[in-house]
Amino acid sequence: MLDTRNAFEVNVGTFDRVLDYRIAKFSEFPGVIEKHRADLEGKTVASFCTGGIRCEKAAIHIKEVDIDHVY
């Protein structure tokens, strides 16, 4: 599982064994996901956020770095 929320939101609470990149704001996400592509390669990724469009946008960014199994 990949937490796409910012570090402040993650600090409030998240799930056990979740990957998060401690971003300050979501606009950092595309660059961070590209830099850490190897963390996700060959895996199924389930991303989550607090709702709204962020999860959908995160999935698009993840697919743009050729990670195919994203939910």
PyMOL commands that set and color helices and strands:
alter all, ss='L'
color gray80, all
select helices_A, chain A and resi 7-12+26-35+37-40+54-64
alter helices_A, ss='H'
color red, helices_A
select strands_A, chain A and resi 2-3+47-48
alter strands_A, ss='S'
color yellow, strands_A
deselect
rebuild
show_as cartoon
